[in-house]
Amino acid sequence: MCIVALAWQVLENTPVLILSNRDEFYHRPAQALHYWQNEAFYAGKDLQQGGTWMAVNETGRWAVVTNFRDGRDQRHFATSRGQLIKDFLHSDLSPIRFARQLEQQQQLYAGFNLMMGNTVQAVYMSNRGETPQVLANGVYVVSNALLHDHWQKTAHLRKRFTQEFLPLLQLSNTSLSDQMDAAWQILQDQRKVAQALLPDTGISLELEQLISSTFIQSEKYGTRCSNFFKIINQDMIWLEKTQQGEHAGKIQKIQQTLKTAKVM
């Protein structure tokens, strides 16, 4: 997954609100959002490595990962970053305790950004320069750099997320359908960053610009799915839109009441 916008404890009765896009090569096999019976959580699935980019379980424990882009780093890592999410959802540790434990073995993974939490605590960490930190109430947008790095790509999504989407959700008469339409409009934004404002991540300037938009389209690589996820009161709602292939435009919907989690 390549860009994530999180509103943490910003809206009344909505502790978690996420908009995100997953970008990947079109040929890499994947399965749309569904319930994993053997894992007891909801997620899409990377059929090549068996992991996932975003998931939530029935108690509202959630996680989302992006890669940290460094084109100069040619190392290969045996352990998939998609395993991070599975490990967190299977753990009974609090988000910050899990993150500190993971920190001891973070060198086993290629560069990543990991956001994870439940309904009472959210944590961000990266194995490329950001130690685990409990997130204060607020809006956070991360792509393929560190959370506090200033990229025009993340700044643009943050602006639309805070100025268009969050105010819409605060209106009492806004339907879920209206919210969903607004989410897709924002996540399908193909506005690209001017070359002079692009970051240097060790790839060509042409490729840097190609992937500088919220929504990416090219011959072989692009945005595969978009996600609108929220926990409101005691209910979880997750809408995933397939963006490529024969099922493009299809929307998967998960909605259920959360179960009580163990406190650790």
N, C-alpha and C positions, 0 to 999 in steps of 0.2 A: 504494500500500500504506500502511496506516495504523498498524500496530503490529508491532514486531519485537523478539523476545527472542533474544539471542545469548549462548551460553556459549563463550568463546574460551579454548582450552587449559585447560579446567577438568577434563574427564574424561580418564582414561587412554586413550591411543591414539585419542582423538577430538578433534582440534584445533578442529573447527568443528561447532557444533550450533545450529540455528535453528528457532524456532517463529514463525510470522508469519501475519497476516491481511491480505488486500487488500480495501479498502473502495472502492466506486465506485458510480456511478449504474447502475441495472439496464439502462437502455437503451443504454449505451455498449458497442459490440460488442467481444468479446474471444475469444481462443482459449486452450484449456487447455494445460497443460504439454506440451511436445513438443520434438523436436530440430529446430533451425533449420539446414537444410542449407547455406544460403548464408552463415550467420554462424558455424557450427561451435560452437554452444552450446545448452544446454537452458534453456527458459523458457516461460512463458505469453506471450501477445502481445496488446497493445492494438491492435485493428484500426482504430482511429480515427487514431492518430498513428504507429503502426508500431513503437513502442518496447515496453519491458517494465518490470516493477516488481522483478523478481528473476531472476537467471540464474547459471549455472555452466557452465564449459567442461570439456573432457575432462582437463585437467591439475589441476582443483580450484581454479581461479581463479573467485571468486564475488563477487557484489555485490547489494545490496538498497537500494532508495530509498523514502523516504516524503516527503510534502509537508510544508512548514512552514506551519501555518495562521495566517493573519493576515487576518481579514475586513475590515480597514480598508484593506488594500492592493488597489486596484482596477486595478493595472497589468496589461497583457497582454504575454506573452513569446512570441516566435515559435518558440524552440527548446524542444522537449519534454524534460522531465526524464527520460523513458524512454530518451533517447539517451545519457545519462551511463553507464548500465550497458553498453550496446553498445560505447561508446568504451573503457571500461576493459577489457573482455574481449578487445578487439582489440589492446590495447596490450601491449608487452613490458616496459614500465616496472614497477618495484616498486610496490606500493600507495602508499607515501608519496611516491615521486617523481611518480607519476601525479596524486595529490591536490594536490601543490604546483604542478604544471603547470596543473591545472584551476582552481586558485585565481586564476590570472591572467585567467580569462574567466568566472568564476562569476556575474558580474552579468548574463549573457545569459539566465539561467534564473530562473523563479519560485522561491520559497523551497523549499529541499530539505534533507533529511538523507540522507547517503550513507554506508553501511558497505560496505567492500570489502576483499578480501584474497585470500590463498591458504592454503597449509597452514603457513606459517611467519611471516606478518605480517598483521595486520589493522589497518585505519585507519578513523577516523570523521572526517567533515567536514560542515560546513553553510555555506551562503552567507548565513546570517542570524545570524552572530555567533560561530561556532566555527571556528577555524583547524584545518587538518589535524593530527591527533594519532594517533600509533601507540598502539594499545590494549594495555595490560598484560593479563596473564592475568586473567580474571574474567567476571562476568555483566553484560551491558549490555541495557537495554530502552529503546527510543525509539519515540515515536509522532509527534505533529505539533508538538512543541516541540523545544527543544534537548536534547541527550542528558542534560545534567546538571540540567535543569529538573525540579522535583519536581511531578509530576502524580499524583493518586490513581489514574488509569487505568493508568499505567505501574507504579506501586508495587504495585498489585493483581496485575498479571501477573507482575511480578518475584517476588512472594511465592509464587505458585502454581508458577512455573517452578523456583524454587530449593528449595522445601520439598516439592513433590510430584513434579515431573518428573525432575529431576536425580537424586534418590535412587533412583528407579525404574530409571533407566538404569545405575546402579552395581550392581544385583543381577545376578548371573551367570546366573540362570535365567529372566530376563525375555525373552519372545519379542518379535520385531518387531511382531507383531500387538497384543500388550499395550501396547507403547510407543505405537503408532499410536492405539489407543483412548484412552489417557491424553492424548495430544496433542490429539485432537479435543475431548475433554471440557473441557480447559483453554481451548482457542481458541474454544469455543462458549459461553463464560461471558457471560451477558447482564446481570450485576450492574451497576447504574448508580451513579454517584457522586452523593452528596447535593448539592443545589444550593449549599449554603454552601461546599462544598469545590471547586467547579468553577473552572477557569481562566477568564480573560477573554481571548478571542482575537478579539474584534470581531464575534461573531455573537450571536444571541439566546440567552437563558438556556435556553429550551426546546430549541433545537437543540443547544446545548452539552451538555445532559443526555442527549439522545437518542443522541449519538455518544460518550458517556463510558464505554461498556462495551467490553470486549474484542471481543465479537461484536455487530454492529449489524444491526438489522432495522427497516425502515420501509417505507412504501408505494413509494418511488421510489429509495431509496439504502440500501446496506448492505454487509455482508461478502459478497463474491463468491466468494472461495476462501480456503482455509486451507492452510498449508504446514508440513511436518515434514521438515527437511533435516539431514543429518549426513555428515561425512567420518570414517570409522572405519578405522584402519590405512591401507590403500591403496584402500579402496572408498568410493564415493559412493552415498548412498541419498537419494532425494527422493520424498516422497509428497505429492501435492496433492489436496485434496478440494474438489470443486465444491459451493458452498453455495446457489446460487440457480438458478432456471430449470428447464427440462425435464430437465437432466442432474444436478440436485441429488442429492448423495450419491455420485456417481461419483468414484472415486479413480484418479488416474494415478500410476504408479510407474516411477521411473528408478533403475536400479542397475547400476553398472559399475565396473571397476577403473580407477584414474586412470593417465593417461599421464605421462611425465616432462616437466617444463616446462623451458624455457630459463631460465637465471639471468642477470638483468640488474642 
